[in-house]
Amino acid sequence: MSRAWWRRNRFALPVMVVALAALAWPVSETARDVWWPRGQHVAVSPGGDGRAVVGDVSLSLASFGRADDVPDQPAPDGYTVWRAELASDGGGGESLNCTAQLQDADGRRYTAGSRYLPSYDDESIGLYCGGPDGGGVAYFLLPDDAEPDAVRVSALELLPEYWTLPVP
């Protein structure tokens, strides 16, 4: 494009950008209304007693470490299996399905239950937050060079808040 074209359109181009932004704002209202309540935006850390409370559900990390009881099929080469046991109470009597992720020191997150994980005897089908069946066991598969930092647990009904439990 020639220099004359830019000179002729130097006012029209910024006006067009502002007009497009003004039109996009009302159209994006639905997306903005869904984004906040469906995402993990507010981290809740444990207090002095080791429990983090989201809503009326209290959650703590009962134990964390390398999975020692290696079954017949070990983890793939270059990976380590980590085991987190969660303890939960509260929640008014109804158990909430929870998902867990293990965050490493670099901020990368690994979801529990990789399809490459060996089968463990105490492997739970799911984690439950609150209620009579609260807690559970989660296994994570991390590369050997990843340093575990925190277990992140969330329940869809309690978003945007989630539990972040530092590992020892």
Secondary structure, DSSP 8 states (H G I E B T S, - for coil): --HHHHHHTTTHHHHHHHHHHHHHHHHTHHHHHHHTTTS--EEE---TTSEEEETTEEEEEEEEEE-----SS---TTEEEEEEEEEEEESTT--EEEEEEEEETTS-EEES--TTS---TT--S-EEESSTT-BEEEEEEEETT--EEEEEEE-GGGTTEEEEEE--
